[in-house]
Structure formats: structure tokens, C-alpha cells
């Protein structure tokens, strides 16, 4: 991550936090925690992986908050042919500033997240002809990540949300995904 990206992240998060702190004077705040399930989709792979994880956050105001998440995936095929095979799995650790727009007179809301995430991909390469050429390695990068989605408040204390996520690039491999999450508020 270059210096400009770091400065933009710090400025964005700082601005959101100062706005949140100003608006929090009349709002008690609300923590929440939940689980999510989805699809992790790197470019140029045969199969997308199933992702699952946990997330939690704190709403400073009805609109602004912070959120942390941990996602992991199952093993999925990057490629598989007659002579070689490659499988991957991934872990994502993220910290985001959030903004929710509540649609008037409904339980529906739009949600945006912007923050920093670590995207780590583990790869198992198998040479089907010469087994000694097989190897396992891990690549990771930390960078800007974000999400856009829609949510619905089932009750004042429980919500579901569908999100489109963009994770940091790893070795010039662009990664995105979709998730469906459910959380409870405390």
C-alpha cells in the first residue's frame, strides 16, 4: 500500500469518526454481532470459493459506525487439468467505517463500508506427473477494501444484509465477493 492510499484511508476514517462523534451527542450507540455466508471470487480461477465468517460493529449514530470482520473460505480449484492441479483457500481480516441510509417508513436500508483489509490466499499446487514438484505457499496483501449492499431490519434488534465486497488485490489478482449476513443488536 503506497503512502497516498494510507493518507486517503486515514483522512476518510478520521472524517467519518469526527462526524460520528459530533452526531453521537444525542444517540446512545448500538453494538451488533453476526455471521455471514457468501462467495469469494478471485479473477482467473475455475471455481469460486464458499466464504463464511463473523462480523461485529458499533453504530455511533443511526447512520455512522465501525465494523470488523473475519472471513475464511473452503478449498476451491484454481485450475485442474491432466498434468497439474492448484487449489486455494483464503482468509480476510477487515476493519471498516460504515454508513447506513435508512429508507423512510420501511425496514430497508442501504449500507456502504470503506476501510482496510488483509487478504491472504493459501495455494496448494500439485504436479500430477512429478510429485516432487508439488508445493504449498501463501500470498497476502493489505489495502483498501469496501462494500455496498442492502439490508432489512427484521425487528428492531435483528437484521439481514446482502453485500457486494471488493477485497485488496493479491499478486495482481483482483478479488471480489458477495455475502449474506445476519446480525443481532445489543
DRENTOR-766584 format. One line per field, with one value per atom (N, C-alpha, C): atom name; z, y, x; residue number from 0; residue in one letter. Coordinates in Angstrom, 3 decimals. Last residue first. Example, Ala and Ser with C-alpha at 12.3 -4.5 7.8 and 13.67 -1.06 7.14 Angstrom:
<pts>
name: N,CA,C,N,CA,C;
c3: 7.080,7.140,7.870,7.800,7.800,7.800;
c2: -2.250,-1.060,0.030,-5.690,-4.500,-3.300;
c1: 12.850,13.670,12.900,13.190,12.300,13.200;
resi: 1,1,1,0,0,0;
resn: S,S,S,A,A,A;
</pts>
This chain:
<pts>
name: N,CA,C,N,CA,C,N,CA,C,N,CA,C,N,CA,C,N,CA,C,N,CA,C,N,CA,C,N,CA,C,N,CA,C,N,CA,C,N,CA,C,N,CA,C,N,CA,C,N,CA,C,N,CA,C,N,CA,C,N,CA,C,N,CA,C,N,CA,C,N,CA,C,N,CA,C,N,CA,C,N,CA,C,N,CA,C,N,CA,C,N,CA,C,N,CA,C,N,CA,C,N,CA,C,N,CA,C,N,CA,C,N,CA,C,N,CA,C,N,CA,C,N,CA,C,N,CA,C,N,CA,C,N,CA,C,N,CA,C,N,CA,C,N,CA,C,N,CA,C,N,CA,C,N,CA,C,N,CA,C,N,CA,C,N,CA,C,N,CA,C,N,CA,C,N,CA,C,N,CA,C,N,CA,C,N,CA,C,N,CA,C,N,CA,C,N,CA,C,N,CA,C,N,CA,C,N,CA,C,N,CA,C,N,CA,C,N,CA,C,N,CA,C,N,CA,C,N,CA,C,N,CA,C,N,CA,C,N,CA,C,N,CA,C,N,CA,C,N,CA,C,N,CA,C,N,CA,C,N,CA,C,N,CA,C,N,CA,C,N,CA,C,N,CA,C,N,CA,C,N,CA,C,N,CA,C,N,CA,C,N,CA,C,N,CA,C,N,CA,C,N,CA,C,N,CA,C,N,CA,C,N,CA,C,N,CA,C,N,CA,C,N,CA,C,N,CA,C,N,CA,C,N,CA,C,N,CA,C,N,CA,C,N,CA,C,N,CA,C,N,CA,C,N,CA,C,N,CA,C,N,CA,C,N,CA,C,N,CA,C,N,CA,C,N,CA,C,N,CA,C,N,CA,C,N,CA,C,N,CA,C,N,CA,C,N,CA,C,N,CA,C,N,CA,C,N,CA,C,N,CA,C,N,CA,C,N,CA,C,N,CA,C,N,CA,C,N,CA,C,N,CA,C,N,CA,C,N,CA,C,N,CA,C,N,CA,C,N,CA,C,N,CA,C,N,CA,C,N,CA,C,N,CA,C,N,CA,C,N,CA,C,N,CA,C,N,CA,C,N,CA,C,N,CA,C,N,CA,C,N,CA,C,N,CA,C,N,CA,C,N,CA,C,N,CA,C,N,CA,C,N,CA,C,N,CA,C,N,CA,C,N,CA,C,N,CA,C,N,CA,C,N,CA,C,N,CA,C,N,CA,C,N,CA,C,N,CA,C,N,CA,C,N,CA,C,N,CA,C,N,CA,C,N,CA,C,N,CA,C,N,CA,C,N,CA,C,N,CA,C,N,CA,C,N,CA,C,N,CA,C,N,CA,C,N,CA,C,N,CA,C,N,CA,C,N,CA,C,N,CA,C,N,CA,C,N,CA,C,N,CA,C,N,CA,C,N,CA,C,N,CA,C,N,CA,C,N,CA,C,N,CA,C,N,CA,C,N,CA,C;
c3: 20.344,21.813,22.456,17.415,18.079,19.579,15.190,16.275,16.931,11.647,12.920,13.925,8.743,9.710,11.015,5.256,6.691,7.508,2.370,3.001,4.492,-0.074,1.198,1.605,-2.806,-2.313,-1.008,-3.994,-3.452,-3.079,-5.497,-5.031,-4.449,-6.423,-5.683,-5.247,-8.781,-8.227,-7.603,-8.547,-8.653,-7.978,-8.102,-9.302,-9.565,-5.450,-6.609,-7.928,-4.547,-4.079,-5.312,-3.740,-4.735,-4.079,-1.118,-1.691,-2.717,-2.179,-1.267,-1.907,-2.269,-3.021,-2.009,-2.126,-1.468,-2.455,-1.718,-2.744,-2.188,0.638,0.306,-0.889,2.404,1.272,0.811,5.750,4.710,3.662,8.452,7.438,6.392,12.013,10.610,9.739,15.141,14.222,12.780,16.750,17.270,16.329,15.561,15.989,16.463,12.898,14.137,14.532,10.381,10.641,11.879,8.365,9.799,10.018,5.678,6.117,7.614,3.259,4.455,4.781,0.540,1.081,2.299,-0.265,-0.165,0.360,-0.787,-0.967,-0.885,0.504,0.214,-0.016,0.420,0.598,0.187,1.096,0.801,1.036,0.668,0.741,0.339,2.079,1.300,1.523,2.175,2.949,2.144,0.993,0.876,1.718,0.424,1.066,0.776,-0.196,-0.619,0.062,0.406,0.804,0.294,-0.836,-0.478,-0.167,-1.634,-0.985,-0.640,-4.412,-3.374,-2.797,-6.494,-5.802,-4.697,-7.566,-7.983,-7.307,-6.811,-6.063,-6.456,-8.692,-7.386,-6.597,-11.832,-10.970,-9.594,-12.594,-13.268,-12.370,-11.173,-11.254,-11.913,-8.914,-10.225,-10.289,-7.152,-7.275,-8.718,-4.881,-6.273,-6.291,-2.877,-2.919,-4.380,-1.337,-2.581,-2.406,0.439,0.536,-0.707,0.705,-0.097,0.053,2.499,2.468,1.732,2.927,2.102,1.943,5.225,4.850,4.139,4.756,4.961,4.578,5.607,5.334,5.619,4.189,5.220,4.708,3.961,3.391,4.500,3.119,4.019,3.261,3.082,2.451,3.498,2.662,3.519,2.658,2.873,2.021,2.908,4.324,4.357,3.357,5.307,4.325,4.495,6.719,7.436,6.552,6.138,5.815,6.729,6.387,6.588,6.167,4.330,5.204,5.209,4.470,3.628,4.517,5.880,6.156,5.271,5.075,4.727,4.920,6.846,6.508,6.150,6.669,6.547,6.116,8.431,7.753,7.687,8.210,8.612,7.810,8.983,8.080,8.836,8.749,9.653,8.778,8.167,7.759,8.883,6.854,8.112,7.749,5.141,5.042,6.435,3.635,4.881,4.663,1.344,1.689,3.072,-0.849,0.200,0.645,-3.838,-2.994,-1.898,-5.921,-5.074,-4.243,-8.995,-7.992,-7.247,-10.891,-10.196,-9.181,-13.969,-12.743,-12.183,-16.135,-15.603,-14.284,-16.819,-16.837,-16.095,-14.524,-15.840,-15.721,-12.793,-12.689,-14.102,-10.835,-12.116,-11.862,-8.393,-9.229,-10.672,-6.522,-7.614,-8.308,-2.967,-4.288,-5.349,0.439,-0.654,-1.976,1.944,1.746,0.686,3.742,2.642,2.716,6.063,5.579,4.473,7.535,6.597,6.268,9.967,9.626,8.726,10.541,10.061,9.899,12.081,11.866,11.388,11.768,11.679,11.442,12.887,12.529,12.549,11.695,12.632,12.168,11.032,11.019,12.070,11.398,10.074,10.110,14.059,13.197,11.809,15.475,15.180,14.372,16.015,16.795,16.671,16.138,15.478,16.419,15.782,16.717,15.924,15.033,14.879,15.950,13.455,14.552,14.390,11.957,11.921,13.111,10.589,11.634,11.449,7.776,8.808,9.800,4.572,5.771,6.862,1.088,2.215,3.372,-1.374,-0.425,0.740,-4.343,-3.057,-2.250,-7.829,-6.716,-5.431,-10.079,-9.147,-8.121,-11.805,-12.274,-11.395,-11.988,-11.341,-11.871,-12.764,-13.430,-12.636,-9.690,-11.149,-11.589,-6.826,-7.467,-8.991,-4.895,-6.338,-6.844,-2.552,-2.690,-4.117,-1.311,-2.392,-2.521,1.959,0.629,-0.345,5.145,4.224,2.831,8.531,7.105,6.308,11.714,10.883,9.428,14.200,13.314,12.580,16.423,16.027,15.162,17.629,16.972,16.610,19.714,19.201,18.519,19.442,19.465,18.893,20.906,20.242,20.361,21.844,22.830,22.192,20.674,20.330,21.255,20.859,21.184,20.897,20.174,21.376,21.806,17.749,18.840,20.119,15.952,15.939,17.118,16.563,16.678,16.771,15.955,17.332,17.552,13.195,14.082,15.511,12.329,12.085,13.024,13.126,13.715,13.495,11.577,13.034,13.674,8.982,9.412,10.927,9.115,8.833,9.298,9.611,10.553,10.364,7.267,8.555,9.600,5.365,5.277,6.623,6.266,6.130,6.114,6.116,7.399,7.360,3.354,4.345,5.667,2.285,1.962,2.962,3.329,3.691,3.420,2.062,3.522,3.977,-0.619,-0.167,1.352,-0.523,-0.881,-0.416,0.069,1.033,0.745,-0.940,-1.026,-0.048,0.000,0.000,0.000;
c2: -5.335,-5.470,-4.205,-7.010,-5.778,-5.950,-9.540,-9.100,-7.884,-10.318,-9.892,-9.479,-12.006,-11.772,-11.373,-11.769,-11.793,-11.564,-12.799,-12.631,-12.797,-11.519,-12.175,-11.884,-11.773,-11.405,-12.162,-10.405,-11.442,-10.884,-10.172,-9.603,-10.736,-9.477,-10.352,-9.579,-9.631,-8.880,-9.845,-10.109,-10.889,-10.104,-9.045,-8.623,-9.442,-10.145,-10.513,-10.251,-9.255,-10.060,-10.538,-6.415,-7.257,-8.015,-6.379,-5.942,-6.948,-6.777,-7.014,-6.540,-5.735,-5.685,-5.770,-7.109,-6.737,-6.704,-6.618,-6.861,-6.291,-8.035,-7.076,-7.572,-8.124,-8.678,-7.619,-8.653,-7.769,-8.559,-8.512,-9.291,-8.307,-7.946,-7.510,-8.553,-7.230,-8.219,-7.737,-5.370,-5.962,-6.977,-4.545,-3.503,-4.061,-6.994,-6.454,-5.298,-6.901,-7.829,-7.404,-4.584,-4.755,-5.643,-5.320,-5.211,-5.488,-3.920,-4.662,-4.466,-3.924,-3.619,-4.488,-2.552,-3.542,-2.994,-2.495,-1.827,-2.893,-2.201,-2.963,-2.020,-2.404,-1.757,-2.645,-1.702,-2.631,-1.907,-1.128,-0.561,-1.634,-3.668,-2.483,-2.029,-6.163,-5.329,-4.064,-9.465,-8.036,-7.334,-12.654,-11.774,-10.323,-16.129,-14.754,-13.882,-19.243,-18.268,-16.891,-22.619,-21.292,-20.378,-25.844,-25.027,-23.688,-28.092,-27.127,-26.450,-30.623,-30.056,-29.114,-31.966,-30.571,-29.889,-34.593,-33.778,-32.295,-35.757,-35.375,-34.474,-35.331,-35.393,-34.856,-35.369,-36.196,-36.408,-33.586,-34.958,-35.903,-31.272,-31.743,-33.221,-29.072,-30.482,-30.783,-26.422,-26.812,-28.271,-24.557,-25.897,-26.306,-21.392,-22.146,-23.487,-18.943,-20.115,-20.967,-15.495,-16.650,-17.739,-12.815,-13.841,-15.071,-9.522,-10.613,-11.621,-7.199,-8.079,-9.267,-3.947,-5.386,-6.074,-0.896,-1.609,-3.084,0.746,0.549,-0.160,1.260,1.596,1.455,0.403,0.221,0.606,1.135,1.228,1.055,0.168,0.207,0.282,0.966,0.779,0.958,-0.643,0.335,-0.039,-1.205,-1.348,-0.264,-0.937,-1.533,-1.673,2.300,0.881,0.357,5.075,4.275,2.815,5.835,6.270,5.286,3.861,4.341,4.665,4.760,4.105,4.706,4.219,5.123,4.343,3.883,3.301,4.416,3.422,4.418,3.685,2.554,2.222,3.430,1.681,2.703,2.411,-1.498,-0.570,0.530,-4.034,-3.003,-1.867,-7.580,-6.213,-5.327,-10.348,-9.633,-8.167,-13.323,-11.864,-11.313,-16.136,-15.509,-14.007,-18.910,-17.528,-17.160,-21.417,-21.017,-19.628,-23.365,-22.202,-22.123,-25.691,-25.339,-24.123,-26.995,-25.970,-25.660,-29.535,-29.063,-28.011,-31.122,-30.362,-29.849,-32.749,-32.824,-32.091,-32.377,-33.720,-33.807,-29.821,-30.448,-31.810,-27.275,-28.723,-29.289,-24.269,-24.969,-26.441,-23.670,-22.559,-23.063,-25.084,-25.290,-23.977,-24.469,-24.426,-24.583,-24.940,-25.144,-25.174,-22.250,-23.654,-23.747,-19.271,-19.990,-21.472,-16.619,-17.671,-18.405,-13.403,-14.365,-15.411,-11.125,-12.191,-13.157,-7.583,-8.887,-9.848,-4.664,-5.567,-6.899,-1.308,-2.737,-3.500,1.702,0.951,-0.524,4.251,3.272,2.708,6.341,6.093,5.078,6.421,6.342,5.853,6.570,5.651,5.474,6.566,7.246,6.259,4.532,5.767,6.598,1.161,2.315,3.508,-1.306,-0.367,0.816,-4.838,-3.413,-2.605,-7.873,-7.131,-5.666,-11.115,-9.683,-9.032,-14.198,-13.439,-11.961,-16.465,-15.762,-15.058,-17.864,-17.797,-17.122,-18.657,-17.906,-17.912,-20.912,-20.555,-19.845,-19.808,-20.493,-20.042,-20.488,-19.547,-20.354,-22.211,-22.232,-21.114,-21.392,-22.227,-22.095,-17.945,-19.260,-20.047,-15.176,-16.208,-17.499,-13.353,-13.425,-14.640,-14.746,-14.192,-14.276,-14.592,-14.727,-14.053,-16.106,-15.409,-15.659,-15.915,-16.412,-15.511,-16.573,-15.978,-16.685,-15.619,-16.704,-16.101,-14.445,-14.254,-15.452,-13.295,-14.278,-13.999,-10.652,-11.556,-12.521,-7.956,-9.070,-10.024,-4.540,-5.667,-6.719,-1.649,-2.697,-3.795,1.645,0.297,-0.691,4.909,3.938,2.538,7.006,6.165,5.170,10.281,8.890,8.008,12.928,12.600,11.144,12.817,13.535,13.128,11.781,10.836,11.509,13.690,13.282,12.384,13.851,15.040,14.650,11.270,11.756,12.970,11.208,10.300,10.795,13.107,13.331,12.467,11.778,13.081,13.442,9.425,9.329,10.675,10.427,9.714,9.641,11.535,12.381,11.711,9.231,10.344,11.250,7.760,7.222,8.334,9.558,9.100,8.621,9.845,11.008,10.601,7.179,7.898,9.106,6.712,5.894,6.629,8.619,8.671,7.866,7.689,9.018,9.146,5.196,5.269,6.616,6.007,5.179,5.249,7.435,8.125,7.331,5.418,6.489,7.224,2.119,3.287,4.376,-1.157,0.000,1.224;
c1: -27.389,-27.427,-27.957,-28.558,-28.088,-28.264,-27.472,-28.349,-27.709,-27.382,-26.805,-27.882,-26.428,-27.494,-26.849,-25.498,-25.224,-26.485,-24.115,-25.414,-25.176,-21.832,-22.125,-23.567,-19.587,-20.901,-21.132,-16.455,-17.318,-18.668,-13.184,-14.446,-15.279,-9.889,-10.790,-12.029,-7.255,-8.377,-9.372,-3.948,-5.172,-6.293,-1.446,-2.179,-3.442,-1.005,-0.179,-0.908,-4.139,-3.023,-2.267,-6.179,-5.508,-4.369,-8.667,-7.386,-6.844,-12.159,-11.050,-9.739,-15.403,-14.150,-13.018,-18.703,-17.448,-16.289,-22.063,-21.047,-19.748,-24.362,-23.310,-22.487,-27.358,-26.632,-25.637,-28.514,-27.995,-27.229,-30.861,-30.151,-29.647,-31.255,-31.219,-30.550,-32.788,-32.219,-32.334,-34.133,-32.903,-32.249,-36.477,-35.542,-34.188,-36.527,-37.078,-36.157,-35.388,-36.482,-37.264,-34.217,-34.403,-35.628,-32.149,-33.534,-33.592,-29.850,-30.211,-31.667,-27.563,-28.876,-29.133,-24.278,-25.337,-26.636,-20.795,-22.088,-23.165,-17.464,-18.672,-19.841,-13.819,-15.111,-16.258,-10.366,-11.458,-12.773,-6.925,-8.268,-9.285,-4.739,-5.073,-6.491,-2.322,-3.235,-3.494,-1.830,-1.621,-2.669,-0.220,-1.192,-0.842,0.222,0.454,-0.600,1.793,0.791,1.195,2.144,2.645,1.472,3.304,2.276,2.900,3.978,4.348,3.113,5.472,4.319,4.791,7.560,7.396,6.213,7.310,8.274,8.206,5.595,5.061,6.013,5.115,6.299,5.896,2.359,3.355,4.571,0.866,0.359,1.351,1.715,2.160,1.786,-0.210,0.125,0.509,-0.266,-0.017,0.422,-2.201,-1.600,-1.507,-2.192,-2.256,-1.550,-3.968,-3.093,-3.303,-4.184,-4.578,-3.523,-5.449,-4.400,-4.917,-5.934,-6.428,-5.294,-6.879,-5.767,-6.390,-8.314,-8.430,-7.125,-9.885,-8.646,-8.856,-12.735,-11.730,-10.500,-16.138,-14.838,-13.815,-19.469,-18.321,-17.062,-22.945,-21.642,-20.560,-26.309,-25.119,-23.866,-29.738,-28.567,-27.340,-32.613,-31.530,-30.440,-36.013,-34.945,-33.887,-38.272,-37.153,-35.926,-39.791,-39.564,-38.459,-39.939,-41.143,-41.010,-37.102,-38.208,-39.382,-34.193,-35.287,-36.489,-31.189,-32.468,-33.549,-27.992,-29.093,-30.390,-24.994,-26.293,-27.265,-21.577,-22.646,-23.913,-18.553,-19.809,-20.740,-15.171,-16.125,-17.394,-13.636,-14.309,-15.057,-11.342,-11.841,-12.365,-10.844,-11.133,-11.627,-9.304,-9.497,-9.724,-9.764,-9.853,-10.134,-8.301,-8.740,-8.728,-8.749,-8.415,-8.935,-7.393,-8.327,-7.885,-6.950,-6.698,-7.756,-5.190,-6.315,-5.947,-4.233,-3.960,-5.252,-2.632,-3.819,-3.391,-1.583,-1.370,-2.693,-2.310,-0.957,-0.742,-5.019,-4.451,-3.125,-6.151,-6.091,-5.404,-7.457,-7.284,-7.294,-7.220,-7.262,-6.998,-8.310,-7.861,-7.776,-10.884,-9.934,-9.608,-10.963,-11.590,-10.506,-11.675,-10.715,-11.477,-13.626,-13.293,-12.196,-12.541,-13.182,-12.858,-13.349,-12.474,-13.225,-13.406,-13.969,-12.919,-14.151,-13.209,-13.953,-14.543,-14.995,-13.828,-15.886,-14.758,-15.322,-17.018,-17.298,-16.008,-18.603,-17.406,-17.763,-20.920,-20.394,-19.072,-23.782,-22.340,-21.910,-26.669,-26.044,-24.598,-27.412,-28.166,-27.521,-24.086,-25.345,-26.170,-22.338,-22.234,-23.495,-22.578,-23.198,-23.092,-20.185,-20.780,-21.301,-19.861,-19.627,-20.300,-18.794,-19.391,-19.066,-18.826,-18.585,-19.273,-17.557,-18.240,-17.931,-18.036,-17.302,-18.196,-17.328,-18.153,-17.342,-17.442,-16.878,-17.864,-16.576,-17.622,-16.950,-14.857,-14.891,-16.099,-15.185,-15.253,-15.362,-13.048,-14.175,-14.066,-10.917,-12.020,-13.249,-9.813,-9.825,-11.016,-9.684,-8.892,-8.753,-10.213,-10.184,-9.366,-11.931,-10.731,-10.865,-14.548,-14.348,-13.080,-16.506,-15.232,-14.763,-19.748,-18.913,-17.699,-21.143,-21.123,-20.225,-22.320,-22.028,-22.032,-21.929,-22.196,-21.714,-23.155,-22.465,-22.811,-22.724,-23.436,-22.533,-23.483,-22.603,-23.404,-23.410,-24.066,-23.025,-24.107,-23.227,-24.049,-25.033,-25.577,-24.562,-25.764,-24.903,-25.474,-27.300,-26.624,-25.662,-27.253,-27.511,-26.683,-26.464,-27.853,-28.203,-23.749,-24.149,-25.564,-23.043,-23.294,-23.752,-22.269,-23.670,-24.027,-19.535,-20.381,-21.850,-18.700,-18.580,-19.467,-19.173,-19.884,-19.848,-17.339,-18.764,-19.587,-15.018,-15.336,-16.804,-15.167,-15.177,-15.524,-14.995,-16.194,-16.295,-12.398,-13.564,-14.848,-10.848,-10.860,-12.063,-11.337,-11.769,-11.832,-10.212,-11.599,-12.110,-7.526,-8.399,-9.871,-6.628,-6.601,-7.535,-6.977,-7.682,-7.759,-5.223,-6.649,-7.472,-2.764,-3.245,-4.748,-2.587,-2.628,-3.184,-2.445,-3.557,-3.699,0.001,-1.239,-2.453,1.875,1.628,0.326,0.658,1.526,1.076,0.855,0.000,0.904;
resi: 185,185,185,184,184,184,183,183,183,182,182,182,181,181,181,180,180,180,179,179,179,178,178,178,177,177,177,176,176,176,175,175,175,174,174,174,173,173,173,172,172,172,171,171,171,170,170,170,169,169,169,168,168,168,167,167,167,166,166,166,165,165,165,164,164,164,163,163,163,162,162,162,161,161,161,160,160,160,159,159,159,158,158,158,157,157,157,156,156,156,155,155,155,154,154,154,153,153,153,152,152,152,151,151,151,150,150,150,149,149,149,148,148,148,147,147,147,146,146,146,145,145,145,144,144,144,143,143,143,142,142,142,141,141,141,140,140,140,139,139,139,138,138,138,137,137,137,136,136,136,135,135,135,134,134,134,133,133,133,132,132,132,131,131,131,130,130,130,129,129,129,128,128,128,127,127,127,126,126,126,125,125,125,124,124,124,123,123,123,122,122,122,121,121,121,120,120,120,119,119,119,118,118,118,117,117,117,116,116,116,115,115,115,114,114,114,113,113,113,112,112,112,111,111,111,110,110,110,109,109,109,108,108,108,107,107,107,106,106,106,105,105,105,104,104,104,103,103,103,102,102,102,101,101,101,100,100,100,99,99,99,98,98,98,97,97,97,96,96,96,95,95,95,94,94,94,93,93,93,92,92,92,91,91,91,90,90,90,89,89,89,88,88,88,87,87,87,86,86,86,85,85,85,84,84,84,83,83,83,82,82,82,81,81,81,80,80,80,79,79,79,78,78,78,77,77,77,76,76,76,75,75,75,74,74,74,73,73,73,72,72,72,71,71,71,70,70,70,69,69,69,68,68,68,67,67,67,66,66,66,65,65,65,64,64,64,63,63,63,62,62,62,61,61,61,60,60,60,59,59,59,58,58,58,57,57,57,56,56,56,55,55,55,54,54,54,53,53,53,52,52,52,51,51,51,50,50,50,49,49,49,48,48,48,47,47,47,46,46,46,45,45,45,44,44,44,43,43,43,42,42,42,41,41,41,40,40,40,39,39,39,38,38,38,37,37,37,36,36,36,35,35,35,34,34,34,33,33,33,32,32,32,31,31,31,30,30,30,29,29,29,28,28,28,27,27,27,26,26,26,25,25,25,24,24,24,23,23,23,22,22,22,21,21,21,20,20,20,19,19,19,18,18,18,17,17,17,16,16,16,15,15,15,14,14,14,13,13,13,12,12,12,11,11,11,10,10,10,9,9,9,8,8,8,7,7,7,6,6,6,5,5,5,4,4,4,3,3,3,2,2,2,1,1,1,0,0,0;
resn: X,X,X,X,X,X,X,X,X,X,X,X,X,X,X,X,X,X,X,X,X,X,X,X,X,X,X,X,X,X,X,X,X,X,X,X,X,X,X,X,X,X,X,X,X,X,X,X,X,X,X,X,X,X,X,X,X,X,X,X,X,X,X,X,X,X,X,X,X,X,X,X,X,X,X,X,X,X,X,X,X,X,X,X,X,X,X,X,X,X,X,X,X,X,X,X,X,X,X,X,X,X,X,X,X,X,X,X,X,X,X,X,X,X,X,X,X,X,X,X,X,X,X,X,X,X,X,X,X,X,X,X,X,X,X,X,X,X,X,X,X,X,X,X,X,X,X,X,X,X,X,X,X,X,X,X,X,X,X,X,X,X,X,X,X,X,X,X,X,X,X,X,X,X,X,X,X,X,X,X,X,X,X,X,X,X,X,X,X,X,X,X,X,X,X,X,X,X,X,X,X,X,X,X,X,X,X,X,X,X,X,X,X,X,X,X,X,X,X,X,X,X,X,X,X,X,X,X,X,X,X,X,X,X,X,X,X,X,X,X,X,X,X,X,X,X,X,X,X,X,X,X,X,X,X,X,X,X,X,X,X,X,X,X,X,X,X,X,X,X,X,X,X,X,X,X,X,X,X,X,X,X,X,X,X,X,X,X,X,X,X,X,X,X,X,X,X,X,X,X,X,X,X,X,X,X,X,X,X,X,X,X,X,X,X,X,X,X,X,X,X,X,X,X,X,X,X,X,X,X,X,X,X,X,X,X,X,X,X,X,X,X,X,X,X,X,X,X,X,X,X,X,X,X,X,X,X,X,X,X,X,X,X,X,X,X,X,X,X,X,X,X,X,X,X,X,X,X,X,X,X,X,X,X,X,X,X,X,X,X,X,X,X,X,X,X,X,X,X,X,X,X,X,X,X,X,X,X,X,X,X,X,X,X,X,X,X,X,X,X,X,X,X,X,X,X,X,X,X,X,X,X,X,X,X,X,X,X,X,X,X,X,X,X,X,X,X,X,X,X,X,X,X,X,X,X,X,X,X,X,X,X,X,X,X,X,X,X,X,X,X,X,X,X,X,X,X,X,X,X,X,X,X,X,X,X,X,X,X,X,X,X,X,X,X,X,X,X,X,X,X,X,X,X,X,X,X,X,X,X,X,X,X,X,X,X,X,X,X,X,X,X,X,X,X,X,X,X,X,X,X,X,X,X,X,X,X,X,X,X,X,X,X,X,X,X,X,X,X,X,X,X,X,X,X,X,X,X;
</pts>
